[in-house]
Amino acid sequence: MEKIKKIPYEVTPSTEDGKKKATILLTGALTLDEIPSIKYLMIQNLDKYHSFDIIIKDVENIDLGALQLLYSFKWTVERKSKEVSFNLSLSDEHVNLLEHNGFADLLNNKK
């Protein structure tokens, strides 16, 4: 019997104050190998919603490429006058990676 693999990325649409909102859940390996899939997911949903909640949890690995993609998404969303918030549940090691590489503003950022 084949093991069922959990889907590492999930988009949940909702409406808040009459505006379309997406909650994007990212889990598992957030590394260079996964960037094309994550980027496609984000581009696919960028124009569909007015606000985004990015939830990152149960992370096995995360690297600078993934952090740069998240930061780029944040910048793009804000340039389009949309809203984005990040809720990251990361290990101490991953938090240190963010803090020491200039991405500390992504940590539990609510806008």
Residue pairs with C-beta under 8 A, 6 or more apart in sequence:
6 27
6 28
8 26
8 27
8 28
8 29
8 34
9 24
9 25
9 26
9 27
9 37
9 38
9 41
10 24
10 25
11 22
11 23
11 24
11 25
11 41
11 45
12 22
12 23
12 25
13 20
13 21
13 22
13 48
13 49
14 20
14 21
14 22
14 23
15 21
16 51
19 50
19 51
20 48
20 49
20 50
20 51
21 49
21 50
21 51
21 52
21 53
22 45
22 48
22 49
22 51
22 52
22 53
23 52
23 53
23 55
24 41
24 42
24 45
24 52
24 53
24 54
24 55
25 55
25 56
25 57
26 38
26 54
26 55
26 56
26 59
27 56
27 57
27 58
27 59
28 34
28 58
28 59
28 60
29 59
29 60
29 61
30 38
30 56
30 59
30 61
30 62
30 63
30 66
31 61
31 62
31 63
31 65
31 66
32 63
32 65
32 66
34 66
35 65
35 66
35 69
38 66
38 69
39 69
42 69
42 73
45 52
46 73
46 76
46 77
46 80
49 82
50 82
50 83
51 82
51 83
51 84
51 85
52 73
52 77
52 82
52 83
52 84
52 85
53 84
53 85
53 87
54 70
54 73
54 84
54 85
54 86
54 87
55 87
55 88
56 62
56 70
56 86
56 87
56 88
56 89
56 90
57 88
57 89
58 89
59 89
59 90
59 91
59 94
62 90
62 94
62 97
64 97
64 101
67 97
67 98
67 101
67 103
67 106
70 86
70 103
70 106
71 103
71 106
73 84
74 84
74 86
74 106
77 83
77 84
78 84
83 111
84 111
85 109
85 110
85 111
86 106
86 107
86 108
86 109
87 108
87 110
88 98
88 106
88 107
88 108
90 98
90 107
95 107
97 103
98 104
98 106
98 107
99 107
